[in-house]
Amino acid sequence: MIVGLVGLLSGYNGHFEFKSGDQYTDEVPYVAMRVMLATFGVLMVPLAWYTSRELGFSRRASHLTTIMVLCDVAWLCISRFILLDSMLLFFTVLTVFCLTKFHSERHDPFSPDWWIWLTFTGGSIGCVASVKWVGLFVTALVGLYTIEDLWEKFGDLRMRKRDYVNHWIARIAMLMVLPLCIYMMSFKLHFLILNHSGPGDAQMSSLFQANLEGNDFSKNPLEIAFGSKITLKNMGFGGGLLHSHTQTYPVGSQQQQVTCYHYKDDNNHWRVEKPWSQPKVNDEGEIEYLKDGDIIRLLHTSTNKNLHSHTVSAPLTKLNNEVSGYGNETAGDQGDHWLVEVVDDMVLGKKQHVSRVRSLTTKLRFRHVQLGCYLVAPNSILPPWGFKQIEVSCDKENNPGDPHSHWNVESHWNGRLPIGETKFYRSPFLRDFWHLNVAMMTSNNALIPDADKEDILASSPTDWPWVHLGLRMCGWGDNQTKYYLIGHPIIWWSSTASLGLCVVLICVYLIRLQRGYRDWGVGEWDHFLYVCKIAGLGWVFQYVPFLIMGRVTYIHHYLPTLYFAVLMVNHLFDHLIFKSRWLKERTKWVIFGLAAGIVIGVFWWFRGVAFGIDGPIKEHKGLLWRKSWNIYESH
């Protein structure tokens, strides 16, 4: 929505679709949109300075932190595009800053400043989680800090029980309830503002779609009859539309595939037919309405195949029976018969009150007459031969409460029936909120690597800390301006090395403490560990989840993680050099000047990858610092 607001403020009319490779038209104010979104990246710089100061860094270390944030070419490059990443980075950095400010107020609990920074921390958590779910990783850092803080207070015998309970209440209210309210409010605004129908409507429930402007649900006849053409929506969270296409299963029966699909097209259309034992529907005869207990056939209108099941195992859910398209309009068998079971109706209520099946509101189950199994679509993603659509199968178990076995009629066409009053039906916000979040999770989980295709843009999390790979952000022709997402080598390498060095230092200091050496003044050891935990655990929480994810990953996923590594390297610079008792001031300034000069110099050398490279790429020498980079040649 922030991107939409930026477009509105820039004069964007909403018609350009921003498809990859498309040239901007004159009516797209992309420069203004880029400038506004780049502002989020710009604001990272002062936040880095103030965060460093709150962490107790010296001025030299704070300056070096700020210079690194300013000069990293990956952060600069990503902030120049109309993407969500600059906002994600800003709110991640803002959350860390607010947390450090709140930590600074820990000795004055329940004071105005304490409440202000606790509230700002919670508000920032709500914002970062609302931009991308990756923002939940920094939330884990705040959560762990809070648990440790409350645990320490639990051991403070001087604290009154009432005060301790108030600490819990304050944190629950500001760090849990407030972020959740902000997150939910973003969806509420989303539903209110984006109220027009679009190609992704099928991700949402049918009732939700019925209230969008521009769809044809208002023309739906209300009650379903034999001979009606319909689409069937799976009511499980993230469910799609019952779908079929001419392609066949490469395994099992090798009959026509039946899937669930999240977008609307003609391959989602089915006609309600009578079973083979009864006469064909007479379009001129008496209208026969569909009701609970009726036996039907569902004929796929595009391919004239019947919805069918048999004892062949489903391709993914092996315990279930395969569902396929079989026969044609005049030929089939008993495997095409399905018994309609009404569960309830969102308007009429319990099953006993539902005399006829209605579009949008009546919840249905389809039991296979011959096998007794139920039509389900449990969000199992088919391989590329199934176009990564959702598997549809026939569950041998009778699970009445399984939402993935529940279906409703979404679109409905029958020229013999009157139009229904669907505009009066409303879908509850909490149900829509939950439904969309599960749909988002389902779509995200579907972004898995394709073993049959080489993705030159993707990379592994192990490639990121040492800048093993970069990412071409656009076309690479000689006449195109080229942008290459690659990290500042010195910043990335040094920050990664500092993480390991931190672990070594902590182990050395723990050994020395055990042997009785006194290397620290009052409170210095606790503060050293506090900064190590903010930077080190922040990096772990941001990075490790990508190692266990099954989805495809790209180098830009590392950009929020990098911020914690930058804090770590400057924390160690400060500890080992700038605050050293053994080095002279002149030596410290020389080291600072060298470090800052190297960072700025390397940035200047690589500035073209962020600002844009014109002309043939091979004319720009000296950019291949690692052979694995595809800046000159595709690998």
N, C-alpha and C positions, 0 to 999 in steps of 0.2 A: 504493500500500500504506500510505503514511502516512495518507492520508485514511481508509482502511479501519481502521487502528489507532485513529485519532481516533474513528471511529464506534463501535468496540468499547469503548473507554474511556468513551464517553459513554452507552453502553447502547443503541445503535442495533441493531435486530434484523435488518436487511438486507432487509426486505420493501418499504419505500418506494422507488420507482424514481427519484425526483428528476427527473421529466419537467417540461419547461418549462410554467409556468402552473399546475401542481398546487398545491393548498393542503396545507401540512404538517398531518399528523394529530397527535393528542396523543401518540402513541407515538414520534414522531421527536424526538430531543433536539437539534434544530437549533441552539439557542442555545449549548449546550456545544460542539458541533462547530465553530460559528463562532468561539467564543472561542479554542479550541485552535489553529485555523488562523490566526486573527488574531495569535497570538503570534509567528508567523514575521515578520509585518509589523512588529510592535512591535520585534523584535530588530534590525531594520534601523537604528533610531535610534542605539543605542550603537555599532554597528559603523561607522556613518558618522562619528561623533566620533573613534573610534580610528584609522580609516583616514586621516582628515584629519591627525591628529597624526603618523602614520607617513609621510605625504607631505610633512611639514615645514611644514604650515600654521600660522599664528599662532593663538593662542587665539580671537581675534575671527573669523577665517575658519573655524575649526573649529566655533565656535558657530553661525555663519551656515549652514554646511553642514548641521549637525544640525537647525537650525530648518526649513530647506527640506525635508529628508527627513521631518520630523515633520508639516509642514503641507501637503504636497501632497495635494490632495483625491482625485486619481486613485489614488495608492498607498493612501490610507486606504480609499477605496470598495472597491477590489478585494480588500483584505485582510479585509473584513467578510463575504465570501461563501465558500461551501464550494467553492472552486476550487483549482487547482494553482498559480495565479499568485503567491500570497504565498510559497509555498515556493521557486518559481523566483527571485523577487526576493531572498529571504534568502540562498540559496546563491550567487547572482551576486555580491551584496555581500560575502559571506563569502570568496569566491574572491579578490576584489580585495584584501580586507584581508590574507589570508594571503600573497598575492603581495608586498604592500608590507612585511610583516614579514620575509619571506624576503630581500627586497632590502636591508633594514636590516642583515642578518647577512652580507652578501656579503664583508665584509672579514675574516670569521672562518670560512672554509670548513671543513666537516666537524666543526664543534663541535656539542655537543648541541642548542643552540638552532637552529643552521643546519639540522640534520636534522629537528628538530621542525616547523619552519615549511615546509620543503620537503615533508614528509609531509602536513601539514595542507593545503597547497595542492593536492597530488594527490588527497587524500581529498575535498576540496571540489569539485574538478573532476568526480570520479566521481559525487558527489551531484547536482550541478547538471545533468549530462548525463542522469542517471537520472530526473529530474523531467520535463524536456521536452528535446527535441532542440535547442531554441533555446539551451539552456545550452552547446552546443558553440561558440557565437559568443564567449563569454568565454574558452573554452578556446583559441581562436585568439590572443587577446591574450597569454595565458600562453606559448603556443608561440612567438610572435614575440619576446617578452621573453627567453625562453630561448635562442633562436637568436642574438640580438644579444649576450647575455651570453657565450655560448660562443665567438662570433666574436672578442670582445674578449680573452678569455683565450687564444685561439689566437695572438694577436699579442703576448702577454706572454712575452718570451723568457726571463724569469727563472723561469717556471713549469716544473717538471719534467714530462716526458712522462707519467710515471705519474700525477701529480696531475691532469693534463688528462684522461687517459683515465678516471680515477675520477669526474671531474665529469660526463662523458658517461654513465657507468654509473649514477650517482646519479639523474640526471634521467630517464633512460630507465625506471629502476625505479620512481621515485616519481611522475613526471608522465605516464607512459604505461601501464606495467604495473599500478600500483595503481589508477588510475581505471578501467581496463578490468575489473579484478577486481571492483571495487565495482559497476560497471554490470552485469556478468554475474551477480554474486551477487544483485542485485535481481530479475533474471529467475528465477534458481533458486528464490528464496523465493516469488516470484509463482507459479511452477508448483507448489510444494509446498503453499502455503496455499490458493490459488484452484483447487481440484481438482474443482469441480463443473461439470457441463455447463450451458451457457447459450446465448442466441441468437446469440452471435458465434463459436461453435465453428468454423464453416466457414473462418475465417481460418487455422486451424491444420491440420497434416497429419492424415490419417485415423488413423494409429497413435497420435498424441498424444491425439486425441479418444477413442480406444478405452479409454484409461486414466482418463478422467474419470468421476466418479460421477454417475449420473443419465441417461446416454445409453443407447440401446437397442442399441449395437454388440455387447454380450455375447449378444444374441439372434440375431445374424447367422449364417445358415448359412455355412460356411467356403468351400465350392466353388460356383462359379457354374454354373448350368445354363440351357439354353434355357427360356424361360417365366418366368425370375426377374424380379422387379421390383427395380431397382437405382438408386442415385445414383452419378454419376461425378465424382470429384474431380480437378481439374487439379493436377499435382504441381509445377508451377512455383511459385517463391516468390511468395506473395501470390495464388495461384490460388484460384478458387472452384469451385462446383458447376455442372455442365452444366445449363442451365435453358432453358425456353421459356415463352412466354405468348401470349395471343391477339392481341396487337398485332403489326402487320406493319411491315416496313421501308418507310420513306417514299421510299427510293431503291432502285435495283437491281431485283430481281425483284418486290418488294413482297409477298413471301411472309411467312409467320410468322417472327418474330424468334427466333433462338437465341443465348443469351448465357451468360456465367458469372456466378453470383450468390453473394454471400458469406453468405447466410442461408438457413436451412432452411425450405422449404415444399413443398407438393405439386407445384409446377411444376418441381421438380428430379427427378421420378420418371420413369424410362424402363423399358420392358419389352424384354427380349432376345427377338427374334423371328428366325425363319429367313428366308432370302432368298425372293423371290417365286417362284423356280423350284422350291422344295421345298414339301412339304405343311406346313400350319400346325402349330404345336406342339400335341401332344396331351397335355393335362394328366392324362390317365388312363393314358397309355402309358409306355414305358420312359424313364427319365430320361437325357437327353443332356447331358453336361457340356461347358462351354465350354473350348476349348483353342486353342493357338497355330495360326494358319492358318485358323480358321473364318471364314466369311463370314456376317455378321449384318445384321439391321435393328434399329434402336433406335426403338421406338414411344413417343412422349410420351403418358403415361397420362391426363393431364388434358385434352388437346385431340385425342388420336388422330391426331397428325401424325407422320410419319416424319422422322428426322434425315436431311437431304438436302443435297447440294451439286451445283453446276453451274458453268458457265463464266462466270457473272456475277461481276464483281469485288466483293470485300468492301467494305462502306461506308467503312472507315477504312484498312485495309491493302490498298491497291489492287492490289498484286501477287499477293495471295491470292484464292482463290475464295470466294464467299459461301457460308455454311452457313445453312440455313433449315429450317423445318418445312413438310412438303409431303405432299399426299395424305391418306390415312386408313388405317384398319385393313385395308381390303380393296382399296384402290387406290393405285398408286404406279408407280415405274419403276426402272430400273437405277441411277439417281442416289441411291437409298436404301440401297445396299449398301456395307458397310464390312468390310474384312479386319482381323481381330484379329492383332496382332503382339505377342508377349510379349517384353519387354526383359529382365527378371530378376524375382527375388522377394526381398524383404528377409529372409525366413526360409530359404527353400529354396536361395537363391543363384542361380547362373547359369541362363540360359534352358533349358539342356539338362536341368536337374533339375525343371523345372516341367511336369508332365504335364497339370494342370488349372489354370484361372485361379482364384485365390483372392481373396476380399474383403480389403481393407485392405493386403495386402502385395505383391500382384503388380502390377508396373509394366507398363502396356500402351501401345501406340500403335494408332491407328485409321487405316488407309490406305483412301482412297476407291477402290473397285474400278475404276470407270469412268475416273476422272481421274488416279489415282495420287498425289493430294495427301494430306497428313496433317492430321488434326483438331488445331488449336492454339488456345490462348487466351493471347496474349502481353501481357496486362495493358494493352491499349489501351482507354481509357475511351470509351464511346459518348456521344453528345450526350443532351440531355434526352429526346428521343423514344425513346431506348433506356434511359431511367431511370438513366443513368450507370453501367450495368452493364458488364461486360467483354466486348469483342467476341470472338466465336468465328468462326474462319475456317478455310479449308483451304489449307495451305501447299504450294506447288508444289515447293519444295525439300525434299529428304530430308536432314534434320539429326537423326541419331539421338541426338546428345548434347543436343539442345534440351529442357530440362525442361518447357517449355510445351507440348511435344507428347506428354508423358507423362501418363497417367491411371491412376487406380486406382479400383476399386469401393469405395465407402464404406459406404453402407447397403445391405442386401440382404434381400429378403423372398421366401421360397419355402416354403410349408407342407409340401412333400414332402421337404424336406432337413433333416438333423439340425443342431443348433446347434453352432457351432464353439467352439474354446477360445481366443478372442481375448484373454482376460485375461492370457495369458502373454506377449503381444507388447509390447515396450517400444520407445519411440522415443528415440534418442540425444539428450541434452541439447543438445549443440552444434548439431545439426540443427534442433531446435525453437527454440533461441535465434535462429539465423540466419533461420529461416522467419518467426518473429513480427516480427523487425525489418524484413524486407522487406515483410511484410503491413502493418505500420504505415506504412512509406514509401509504399506503394501507396495506402492509404486517405488519407494526407495529400495526395498528389498529386491525388487525385480531388476535393479541395475547391477547385474552380476556380469563378470567377464565372460565373453563368448569365446569358447575354445576354438571355434571354427573360423574366427576372424581375428586379424591382428589390429589392435587398437594402438596406433602410434602416439595417441595423446595420453593414454593411461600410464600409470607408474605404480610401483609398489612402495609402501611406507618405508621400507628399508632403503629406498633410493633417495629419500628426501634429506636427511640430516647432513649428508656429505655431498649434496648437489650432484647426484649421479646422472640425473636426467632433467631436461627442461621441457617446455610445452610451447608449441607454436600456437599463438593466439588467433591467427588469421591465415589467409592465403599467402603463399610464399613465392609468387611470381615476381619477375624482375620489375614489373610496373606497379607493384603493390607496395604500400607502406607496411613493413613487417614489424610485429611485436613478438618478443620471445620471453616467456615467463621463466626466469631463472633467478636463483638467489644470488646475492652478493657473495662471492666465494669466501672472502676473508671473514665476513660476519657469520656466515653459516658454519664454516669450518671451525672457527674459534669458539663459537657458542656451543657447538656440539662437543668439542673437546673439553670445555669447561664443566660440562655435566659429569663426565667421568672424573675430572680432577677434583670436583666437589666431594664425590664419594670417597676418594683417596684421602683428602684432607680431613674429612670427618673421622675416618678410621684412625688416622695418625693422631688427631687430637684426643680421641677417646682413649687410645693407648697411653698417651702422655698423662692424661688426667688420672688414669688408673694407677700410674706409676708415681703420682704425686707432684708432677710438674705443674706450675702455676703460670699459664700463658695468658690468662685473661683477667681483666678488671671486673668490677662488680657489674653484672648484667650483660657483659660483652658476649659471653658464650651463648646465653639465651637469645640475644638479638641475632648473632651469627646464624644460629639454627633456624630462627624465625624466617629470615630472608631466604635461607636455603630451602626451607619447606615451601614458601610461596613460589619461588622460581622453579625448584626441582619437582615438587609434586604437581605444580601447575603444568609443567612440561609432560609429566607422566600421564596425567589425566587427559591431556589433549592429544597425546600421541598414541598411547597403548591401545585405545579402542579401535584404531584403524588397523592394527595388526591382527585383530580377531574378527574384523568385519568380512563378510562374504561379498560385499558389493565392490564394484569397480572404483578405483581411487585415482586421484590426480594430484599433482604437486601443490595446487592451491589449497588442498586440505591441510597442508602443513603450516600455512601462514599464521594462523592464530597461535599455534604451538611455538613458532619461532620467537614470539615476543618473550616467553618465559626463559628461553635459552639466552636471549640478549640480556635479560635482567641478571641471569646467573653469571655470564662472563664478566659483566661490569661489577657485580658483587665481589667476584674474586680479584678483579683488577684493584678494586678499592681495598680489599682486605690484605692482599699480598704486596701491593705497591703504594697506592696513594695514601694509605693510613699506616704504612710501615714505620716502625720506630728506628729502623736501621738504615733507611735511605735518606739522602739529603733532599731538600726541596728542589734543588736544581735538577737532580736526577729524576725526580717525579715529574717535573714539567717536561723534561726531554722525552721521557717514555710516553707521557700523554700526547705530546706533539707528534711523535712518531706514529702512535696508534691512530690518532685522528687523521693525520696526513695520509696514512695507508688506506684507511676507510674511504676518505674523500677521493683519493687518487684512483682507487679501483672503481669507485662509483663513476667517476668521470670517464674511465676507460669503457665501461659497460653502459653508459647512459643511453646509447642508441636502442638497446633492447626494450627500454621502457618508453622513451620519447618517440620511437619509430625509426626504422631504417629504410631509406629510399634507395632505389636502384638495385642492381644485382648484389646479392648477399656476399658473393665471393670477393667483391671489391673491398669489403670491410674486413681487413685482416686482424688477426690476433684475438679473436673472440672464442676460439676453441681451446679452453683451458682443460677440458676433459674429453677424451676421445669418444665417450658415450653420448655427448651432447649432439643433437641433430640440427644444430643451427646452420650448418652448411649442407649436410647430406642427410637424407632420411635413412634411419637404421631399421 
